[in-house]
Amino acid sequence: MSVLEGLKPESVFHYFEEISQIPHGSGNVRQISDYLKRFAEERGLTCIQDALYNMIIIKDASEGYEDAAPVILQGHMDMVAVAAPGVDIDMAKEPLKLRIDGGRIRAEGTSLGGDDGIAVAYILALLDAKDIPHPRLEAVLTVDEETGMQGAREIDLSMLRGRRLINLDQEEEGVIITSCAGGARVDVNIPLCREQALNGPMKKLKVKVGGLLGGHSGIEINKGRGNANRLLGLILWELAGRFALRLADMHGGLADNAIPREAEAFVLVEARQAEEAAACVGEKERAIRAELGDRDAGFFVSCDAPEAQGQTDCFDIASTERAIACLCELPDGVVAMSRELEGLVETSLNLGITAVAEGGLRLSYAVRSSVDAEREALCARLRETAAAYGAVTEVRNAYPGWAYRRDSLLRDAVAGVYEEMYGRKPVLEAIHAGVECGILAAKIPGLDCVSIGPDMSDVHTPDESLDIASAQRTWEFLCAILARR
């Protein structure tokens, strides 16, 4: 039996559950793209699947709407696929396990993919419906939005007629997004030197940071939540300042655009100093806990000696200190607030992933800014700071922000429909998170965009949830927008 059977609107939740059975994390999108292609072909709809597996599906206007201006409906088919610690699942191969929790939908032990699976479900329900009035619909479903918007950057939209685009990648009902930040991915590779020989008995310690809330690196970057990679770096820096520390391994985070919830490192210290080093970790934990306060009440640090010590490959003291110092000196979190819009983050970055590879320590950042020049300046700052430690920096997948449009007929129309339905004005908002409107607007001259969506929480984390009643209201709102001639 379907988990979501009986929920309204039935067609939307039917398709939401269907796509939840198809693994579709970023970079693993062929299956879901092929599913969308079969869906279109079975209904005789025009469809285009490109080499990256982006999909365009076109449905002609319903009777009486032949002369209405076409509407582009847009979302992305990939999700941030993350599992909670200890959950045994291969998200590249296994389906999500949906459950209803009160008035919300969640996935057992993993992210839900409401971002942006609900957009795909809305679009499929509209394309399948025979009783919903609408203009010509041009559905644009992109790939790998969560890892740099590669699909949006590469897709060919030259065949589209629409000049009005409704993006469905918003996570707060009643808020119409009118502009957003641009961004880039930045990888910093810090070289490490292998230790050839160790003098004296050594003790291996495992230092772990966990219990953090994490969250979306755009929407929740201003909430003061702890970044596990950053906090672990600060703890290791404290140890390196007091002991002859050698790094053996370090890893944390699952996606560069998600604030990491946990991270861990294996380090070596002289055996006679192991207890003192563990006590130092405890001192630093208390200091960090006091600083975080109620913002991350579940925060913890553990420091244990693995039972099987044995021979451990490690990096020498000098390069360990250099790598940790580089991590700690590089910025993280909010860099600047907007001078024009109160409360809006202008520029930020998130250290989403740390990992030790053969050649050294790799740090992966998601950089965001509503000012393209400031985004470029921050990337340059990262490059210059890292270079002082002998590190090499790569900037990739840069994308422009979506600028606010003073005169927007679409925004006015959407806001008008909302006010008619609910008797109050919607919130018009710029956001620090990234949506694909800026990239797509650069491809279609004169493109007028808005972004809407239902209430979701804790996206990009295993606590992600979708509000069922909000999803229904947003569906009704979307149908009302399309019915407006």
C-alpha positions in Angstrom: 0.0 0.0 0.0 1.2 3.5 -0.8 2.4 5.5 2.2 0.9 8.7 0.9 -2.3 7.2 -0.4 -5.3 9.4 0.4 -3.4 12.6 0.8 -4.7 15.6 -1.1 -4.0 16.5 -3.9 -3.8 12.8 -4.8 -2.0 13.2 -8.1 0.8 15.4 -6.6 1.5 13.0 -3.8 1.2 10.0 -6.1 4.1 11.4 -8.2 6.0 12.5 -5.2 6.0 8.9 -3.9 6.8 7.5 -7.3 10.0 9.6 -7.7 11.0 8.9 -4.1 11.4 5.2 -5.2 14.0 6.3 -7.8 17.4 7.2 -6.4 18.2 10.7 -7.6 21.0 12.3 -5.7 23.1 14.8 -7.5 25.2 13.1 -10.1 22.9 10.1 -10.1 20.0 11.4 -12.3 19.8 9.2 -15.3 17.1 6.9 -13.8 14.8 9.8 -12.9 15.4 11.6 -16.2 14.5 8.4 -18.1 11.4 8.1 -15.9 10.4 11.6 -16.9 11.0 10.9 -20.6 8.8 7.7 -20.5 6.1 9.8 -18.7 6.1 12.3 -21.5 6.2 9.8 -24.3 3.3 7.7 -22.8 1.1 10.9 -22.9 2.2 12.0 -26.4 3.9 15.1 -25.0 6.8 16.8 -26.8 9.9 16.1 -24.8 13.6 16.7 -25.1 16.3 14.9 -23.1 19.8 16.3 -23.5 23.2 14.7 -23.0 23.2 15.8 -19.3 19.7 14.3 -18.8 18.0 17.7 -18.4 14.4 17.4 -19.5 12.0 19.7 -21.3 8.4 18.6 -21.6 5.8 20.7 -23.4 2.0 20.5 -23.1 -0.3 22.5 -25.4 -2.7 25.0 -23.9 -6.1 23.8 -22.7 -9.3 24.8 -24.5 -9.9 28.5 -24.3 -6.3 29.3 -23.4 -4.7 29.0 -26.8 -4.0 32.7 -27.0 -2.7 33.0 -23.4 1.0 33.6 -23.0 3.0 30.4 -22.4 4.3 29.7 -18.9 7.6 28.0 -18.1 7.4 25.7 -15.0 10.9 25.0 -13.6 12.5 22.8 -10.9 15.4 20.4 -10.5 15.2 16.6 -10.4 18.3 16.0 -8.2 18.3 16.0 -4.4 20.9 16.3 -1.6 21.1 12.6 -0.6 22.3 12.3 3.0 21.7 9.8 5.7 21.8 10.1 9.5 24.8 8.6 11.3 24.4 4.9 11.7 21.7 4.5 9.0 22.6 1.6 6.7 21.4 2.7 3.3 23.0 3.1 -0.2 21.2 6.2 -1.4 22.7 5.7 -4.9 20.7 2.5 -5.3 18.0 2.2 -2.6 14.6 4.1 -2.5 13.6 6.5 0.2 11.4 5.1 3.0 8.6 7.7 3.4 6.6 8.1 6.5 3.9 10.5 7.7 4.7 12.3 11.0 1.7 14.3 12.1 1.1 16.7 9.3 4.5 16.3 7.7 6.2 13.9 5.3 9.7 12.6 6.2 12.0 9.9 5.1 13.3 7.3 7.5 16.9 8.2 8.5 17.6 10.2 5.3 16.9 13.5 3.6 13.5 13.6 1.9 14.2 15.3 -1.4 11.3 17.6 -1.0 13.9 20.0 -2.4 13.1 19.7 -5.2 10.9 16.6 -5.6 7.8 18.6 -4.8 8.4 20.7 -7.9 8.7 17.6 -10.1 5.5 16.2 -8.5 3.6 19.5 -9.1 4.8 19.6 -12.7 3.9 15.9 -13.5 0.5 16.3 -11.9 -0.2 19.4 -14.2 1.1 17.6 -17.3 -1.1 14.6 -16.6 -4.3 16.5 -15.7 -7.1 16.8 -18.1 -9.4 19.1 -16.1 -7.0 22.0 -15.0 -7.2 25.1 -17.3 -3.8 26.4 -18.3 -1.8 28.1 -21.1 0.9 26.3 -23.0 3.1 24.7 -20.4 6.9 24.4 -20.9 8.3 22.3 -18.1 12.1 22.6 -17.6 13.5 20.0 -15.2 17.2 20.4 -14.7 19.9 18.2 -13.2 22.6 18.7 -10.6 21.3 22.0 -9.2 22.6 21.1 -5.8 26.2 20.7 -6.9 26.6 23.9 -8.9 23.6 24.2 -11.3 25.4 22.4 -14.1 22.1 21.4 -15.7 20.8 25.0 -15.9 24.2 26.3 -17.1 24.3 23.8 -20.0 20.6 23.4 -21.1 19.5 24.8 -24.4 16.2 26.7 -24.1 16.1 28.2 -27.6 13.0 26.3 -28.5 10.9 27.7 -25.7 8.2 30.4 -26.4 7.6 31.4 -22.8 8.8 34.6 -21.3 7.3 34.0 -17.8 8.9 31.5 -15.5 7.6 30.1 -12.3 10.4 28.4 -10.4 9.1 25.9 -7.8 12.2 25.6 -5.6 11.0 27.7 -2.7 10.6 26.4 0.9 8.3 28.9 2.6 4.6 29.2 1.7 3.3 32.8 1.3 6.8 34.1 0.3 7.4 35.0 -3.3 11.1 35.0 -4.1 12.1 37.9 -6.4 15.9 37.6 -6.5 18.6 35.4 -5.1 22.4 35.1 -4.6 24.8 33.8 -7.1 27.5 31.3 -6.1 30.5 29.1 -6.8 32.2 26.0 -5.5 35.7 26.4 -4.2 38.1 23.5 -3.5 41.3 24.1 -1.5 43.9 21.3 -1.6 46.5 21.6 1.2 49.6 19.4 0.7 50.6 17.1 3.5 53.9 15.2 3.9 54.0 11.6 5.0 55.9 10.8 8.2 58.7 8.4 7.4 59.6 7.3 10.9 58.1 7.9 14.3 60.3 8.3 17.4 59.0 6.8 20.7 55.7 5.2 21.5 52.7 7.0 20.0 49.0 6.9 20.8 46.2 7.3 18.2 43.2 9.4 19.2 39.9 9.7 17.4 38.4 13.2 17.9 34.7 13.5 16.8 32.4 16.5 16.6 28.7 15.8 16.4 25.2 16.5 17.5 24.9 19.7 15.4 21.8 20.8 13.6 23.4 21.5 10.3 21.1 22.9 7.6 21.0 24.7 4.3 24.1 26.7 3.7 22.2 29.6 2.1 18.9 29.8 4.1 20.3 28.9 7.5 23.9 30.3 7.3 22.8 33.3 9.4 21.4 31.3 12.3 24.8 30.9 14.1 24.7 27.1 13.9 28.0 25.2 14.4 29.9 23.9 11.4 31.4 20.5 12.4 34.4 20.9 10.0 35.3 24.3 11.3 34.8 23.3 14.9 37.0 20.2 14.5 39.6 22.4 12.9 39.6 24.7 15.9 40.0 21.7 18.3 42.9 20.3 16.3 44.5 23.7 16.3 44.3 23.8 20.1 46.0 20.4 20.2 48.6 21.3 17.7 49.6 24.3 19.8 50.2 22.2 22.9 51.4 18.8 21.6 53.5 17.3 18.8 50.4 16.5 16.7 50.4 14.3 13.6 47.3 14.0 11.5 46.4 10.5 10.2 42.9 11.2 8.7 40.1 13.8 8.8 36.7 13.8 7.1 33.4 15.6 7.6 30.3 16.7 5.8 28.4 15.2 2.9 27.7 18.2 0.6 29.4 21.5 0.2 26.0 23.3 0.3 24.9 21.7 3.6 26.2 22.9 7.0 28.0 19.8 8.2 26.6 18.1 11.3 29.6 15.9 12.2 33.2 15.5 11.5 36.1 13.3 12.8 39.8 13.1 12.8 42.4 10.5 13.7 45.6 12.0 15.2 48.8 10.8 16.8 50.4 12.2 20.0 53.1 10.9 22.2 51.7 8.1 24.4 52.7 9.8 27.6 50.7 12.9 26.6 47.5 11.1 25.5 45.5 11.8 28.7 46.6 15.4 28.7 45.5 15.7 25.1 42.1 14.2 25.8 41.7 16.7 28.7 42.6 19.6 26.3 39.8 18.4 23.9 37.4 18.5 26.8 38.4 22.1 27.7 37.9 23.2 24.1 34.5 21.4 24.0 33.3 23.4 27.0 34.5 26.7 25.4 32.7 26.0 22.1 29.5 24.8 23.9 29.4 28.1 25.8 29.8 30.0 22.6 27.1 28.1 20.7 24.6 28.2 23.6 21.1 27.2 22.6 21.8 27.6 18.9 23.2 24.1 18.8 22.2 22.5 22.1 23.1 18.9 21.0 26.7 19.7 20.2 29.3 17.2 21.6 32.9 16.3 21.2 34.3 12.8 21.9 38.0 11.9 22.2 38.7 8.1 22.3 41.7 5.9 21.8 40.7 3.1 19.3 41.3 -0.4 20.7 43.4 -1.5 17.7 46.3 0.9 17.7 48.9 -0.9 15.5 51.0 0.9 12.8 49.3 4.0 11.5 50.3 6.0 8.5 50.3 9.7 9.3 51.5 13.1 8.2 54.4 14.9 9.8 54.1 17.6 12.5 55.0 20.5 10.2 52.5 19.8 7.5 49.8 18.9 10.0 50.2 22.3 11.7 50.2 24.0 8.3 47.0 22.3 7.1 45.1 22.9 10.3 46.3 26.6 10.4 45.1 27.1 6.9 41.7 25.6 7.7 41.3 27.8 10.7 42.5 31.0 8.9 40.2 30.6 5.9 36.8 32.3 6.6 33.5 30.5 7.1 29.9 31.6 7.6 28.5 35.1 7.1 31.0 37.5 5.6 28.8 40.5 4.9 25.2 41.6 5.4 23.3 43.5 2.7 23.4 47.3 3.1 20.2 47.6 1.1 17.9 44.9 2.6 17.8 44.6 6.3 18.5 41.1 7.6 19.6 39.7 4.2 23.0 38.0 4.1 24.9 39.5 1.2 28.0 37.2 1.1 28.9 33.9 2.9 30.7 30.7 2.5 30.3 27.2 4.0 33.0 24.6 4.6 30.8 21.7 3.6 33.3 18.9 3.1 36.8 18.0 4.5 38.6 14.9 3.4 42.1 13.6 3.5 43.3 12.2 0.2 46.7 10.8 -0.8 48.2 14.2 -1.5 46.8 16.1 1.4 43.7 17.7 3.0 40.9 18.9 0.7 38.4 21.6 1.8 35.3 22.1 -0.3 33.3 25.4 0.1 30.0 26.7 -1.2 30.4 30.5 -1.8 27.4 32.7 -2.2 26.8 36.4 -2.8 24.0 38.6 -4.1 26.8 40.8 -5.6 28.8 39.0 -8.2 31.9 41.2 -7.6 31.8 40.3 -3.9 31.6 36.6 -4.8 34.6 36.9 -7.0 36.5 38.9 -4.3 35.8 36.2 -1.7 37.0 33.5 -4.0 40.2 35.5 -4.6 40.6 35.9 -0.8 40.3 32.1 -0.4 42.9 31.6 -3.1 45.4 34.2 -1.6 45.0 32.9 2.0 45.4 29.3 0.9 48.4 30.1 -1.2 50.3 31.4 1.8 50.1 27.8 3.2 51.2 26.2 -0.1 47.7 25.2 -1.0 46.1 25.1 -4.5 42.6 26.5 -5.0 40.1 25.6 -7.7 37.0 27.7 -8.3 34.3 25.9 -10.3 30.6 26.0 -11.2 30.3 29.8 -10.7 26.8 31.1 -11.5 25.3 34.6 -11.5 22.8 35.9 -9.0 19.2 36.7 -10.0 18.8 40.4 -10.0 15.6 42.1 -8.7 13.4 43.3 -11.5 11.6 46.6 -10.7 8.8 46.1 -13.2 7.5 42.5 -13.2 4.1 41.8 -14.6 4.4 38.2 -13.5 5.3 39.1 -9.9 2.3 41.5 -9.8 0.0 38.9 -11.2 1.1 36.2 -8.8 0.9 38.5 -5.8 -2.6 39.5 -6.9 -3.8 35.9 -7.1 -2.4 35.2 -3.6 -4.2 38.2 -2.1 -7.5 37.3 -3.7 -7.2 33.7 -2.4 -6.0 34.5 1.2 -7.1 38.1 1.8 -3.6 39.2 2.6 -0.5 40.3 0.7 2.3 37.8 0.2 5.8 38.5 1.3 8.1 39.5 -1.5 11.6 38.5 -0.6 15.2 38.3 -1.8 17.0 35.2 -0.5 20.6 34.2 0.1 20.1 30.7 -1.3 20.5 30.1 -5.0 17.8 29.2 -7.5 18.3 28.8 -11.2 16.4 31.9 -12.3 19.5 34.0 -12.8 21.1 31.4 -15.1 18.0 30.8 -17.1 17.2 34.5 -17.4 20.6 35.0 -19.1 19.5 32.5 -21.7 16.0 34.0 -22.5 15.9 37.7 -23.2 13.2 39.5 -21.1 12.5 36.5 -19.0 10.2 37.4 -16.0 10.6 35.1 -13.0 9.2 34.3 -9.6 9.8 31.4 -7.2 7.2 29.8 -5.0 6.8 26.6 -3.0 5.3 25.0 0.1 6.7 24.9 3.7 9.7 22.6 4.1 12.1 22.5 7.0 15.7 21.2 7.6 16.3 20.6 3.9 19.7 19.0 3.0 19.6 17.1 6.3 18.1 13.7 7.5 15.5 15.8 9.4 14.0 17.3 6.3 10.2 17.4 6.2 7.4 18.7 3.9 4.2 20.2 5.3 1.2 18.3 3.8 -1.4 21.0 4.2 1.0 23.6 2.8 1.8 21.5 -0.2 -2.0 21.3 -0.9 -2.5 25.1 -0.6 0.5 25.8 -2.8 -0.9 23.4 -5.4 -4.2 25.3 -5.4 -2.3 28.6 -5.6 -0.3 27.3 -8.6 -3.4 26.1 -10.4 -5.1 29.5 -9.8 -2.1 31.3 -11.2 -2.2 29.2 -14.4 -6.0 29.8 -14.7 -5.5 33.6 -14.8 -5.6 34.6 -18.5 
